[in-house]
Amino acid sequence: MSLGTLRMEWRNLYEEIKMLNWLILLILSAVSYFLMSPSWTLGVILGGLLIIANFGVLQHTIRGAFSADGNMIRGKISIVVKYYFRLLALGVMIYLLITRGWVDAVGLAVGLSTVVLSIVIMGIHLALKTRTGEAT
């Protein structure tokens, strides 16, 4: 399998995961709106938005670190520094949301699970496709 083919497959998977992220966030938000408190719902929404943005920035960092032919164009230290800076910023935002009492911590955790749920669902979907012979 060529590098170009892998890159195209990842782009397709990434686009599907992005769409799934928004769909899961919409479902979680709608369910929590009708069944939970406003602070819980706000936690789900803000947690989902934070983690989706975090996932997008991570994707941008990784893409920017490599050239079209797969060679690393940025130093490893740059990638690691950006990773920890992003993690620190996310931690500060989560800390402020919880300590100020703006959101319910459990609702925030549910929202932060959006990307994980998307990846798990995508993995199950791909495994089922492979098992049934739909994969090409």
ZIUR-V438885 format. One record per pair of residues at least 12 apart in sequence whose ideal C-beta (glycine too) atoms are under 10 Angstrom apart, sorted by the first residue. I is the first residue (numbers start at 0). J is the second residue. If there is no record, write none. Layout:
BEGIN
i:I j:J
i:I j:J
END
This chain:
BEGIN
i:2 j:67
i:2 j:68
i:2 j:69
i:3 j:67
i:3 j:68
i:3 j:69
i:5 j:69
i:6 j:62
i:6 j:65
i:6 j:67
i:6 j:68
i:6 j:69
i:9 j:58
i:9 j:61
i:9 j:62
i:10 j:62
i:12 j:118
i:12 j:121
i:12 j:125
i:13 j:54
i:13 j:55
i:13 j:58
i:13 j:62
i:13 j:121
i:15 j:117
i:15 j:120
i:15 j:121
i:15 j:124
i:15 j:125
i:16 j:54
i:16 j:58
i:16 j:114
i:16 j:117
i:16 j:118
i:16 j:120
i:16 j:121
i:17 j:51
i:17 j:54
i:17 j:55
i:17 j:58
i:17 j:114
i:17 j:117
i:18 j:117
i:19 j:113
i:19 j:114
i:19 j:116
i:19 j:117
i:19 j:118
i:19 j:120
i:19 j:121
i:19 j:124
i:20 j:47
i:20 j:50
i:20 j:51
i:20 j:54
i:20 j:55
i:20 j:113
i:20 j:114
i:20 j:116
i:20 j:117
i:20 j:118
i:21 j:47
i:21 j:51
i:21 j:113
i:21 j:117
i:22 j:113
i:22 j:117
i:22 j:120
i:23 j:47
i:23 j:51
i:23 j:110
i:23 j:112
i:23 j:113
i:23 j:114
i:23 j:115
i:23 j:116
i:23 j:117
i:23 j:120
i:24 j:43
i:24 j:44
i:24 j:46
i:24 j:47
i:24 j:48
i:24 j:50
i:24 j:51
i:24 j:110
i:24 j:113
i:24 j:114
i:24 j:116
i:24 j:117
i:25 j:44
i:25 j:47
i:25 j:113
i:26 j:113
i:26 j:116
i:27 j:40
i:27 j:43
i:27 j:44
i:27 j:46
i:27 j:47
i:27 j:106
i:27 j:109
i:27 j:110
i:27 j:112
i:27 j:113
i:27 j:116
i:28 j:40
i:28 j:41
i:28 j:43
i:28 j:44
i:28 j:47
i:28 j:48
i:28 j:106
i:28 j:109
i:28 j:110
i:28 j:113
i:29 j:43
i:30 j:43
i:30 j:109
i:31 j:43
i:31 j:44
i:31 j:103
i:31 j:106
i:31 j:109
i:31 j:110
i:32 j:44
i:35 j:103
i:35 j:105
i:35 j:106
i:35 j:109
i:36 j:103
i:36 j:106
i:37 j:102
i:37 j:103
i:37 j:106
i:38 j:100
i:38 j:101
i:38 j:102
i:38 j:103
i:38 j:104
i:38 j:106
i:38 j:107
i:39 j:102
i:39 j:103
i:39 j:104
i:39 j:105
i:39 j:106
i:39 j:107
i:39 j:109
i:39 j:110
i:40 j:102
i:40 j:103
i:40 j:106
i:40 j:110
i:41 j:96
i:41 j:101
i:41 j:102
i:41 j:103
i:41 j:106
i:41 j:107
i:41 j:110
i:42 j:96
i:42 j:97
i:42 j:101
i:42 j:102
i:42 j:103
i:42 j:104
i:42 j:105
i:42 j:106
i:42 j:107
i:42 j:108
i:42 j:109
i:42 j:110
i:42 j:111
i:43 j:102
i:43 j:103
i:43 j:105
i:43 j:106
i:43 j:107
i:43 j:108
i:43 j:109
i:43 j:110
i:43 j:111
i:43 j:112
i:43 j:113
i:44 j:102
i:44 j:106
i:44 j:107
i:44 j:110
i:45 j:92
i:45 j:93
i:45 j:96
i:45 j:101
i:45 j:102
i:45 j:106
i:45 j:107
i:45 j:110
i:45 j:111
i:46 j:92
i:46 j:93
i:46 j:96
i:46 j:102
i:46 j:103
i:46 j:104
i:46 j:105
i:46 j:106
i:46 j:107
i:46 j:108
i:46 j:109
i:46 j:110
i:46 j:111
i:46 j:112
i:46 j:113
i:47 j:107
i:47 j:109
i:47 j:110
i:47 j:111
i:47 j:112
i:47 j:113
i:47 j:114
i:47 j:116
i:48 j:110
i:48 j:113
i:49 j:88
i:49 j:89
i:49 j:92
i:49 j:93
i:49 j:96
i:49 j:107
i:49 j:110
i:49 j:111
i:49 j:113
i:50 j:89
i:50 j:93
i:50 j:107
i:50 j:110
i:50 j:111
i:50 j:112
i:50 j:113
i:50 j:114
i:50 j:115
i:50 j:117
i:51 j:110
i:51 j:111
i:51 j:113
i:51 j:114
i:51 j:117
i:52 j:85
i:52 j:89
i:52 j:92
i:53 j:85
i:53 j:86
i:53 j:88
i:53 j:89
i:53 j:92
i:53 j:111
i:53 j:114
i:54 j:113
i:54 j:114
i:54 j:115
i:54 j:117
i:54 j:118
i:55 j:114
i:56 j:81
i:56 j:82
i:56 j:84
i:56 j:85
i:56 j:88
i:56 j:89
i:57 j:81
i:57 j:82
i:57 j:85
i:57 j:86
i:57 j:114
i:59 j:81
i:60 j:73
i:60 j:77
i:60 j:78
i:60 j:81
i:60 j:82
i:60 j:84
i:60 j:85
i:61 j:78
i:61 j:81
i:61 j:82
i:63 j:77
i:63 j:78
i:63 j:81
i:64 j:77
i:64 j:78
i:64 j:81
i:65 j:78
i:89 j:111
i:93 j:107
i:93 j:108
i:93 j:111
END
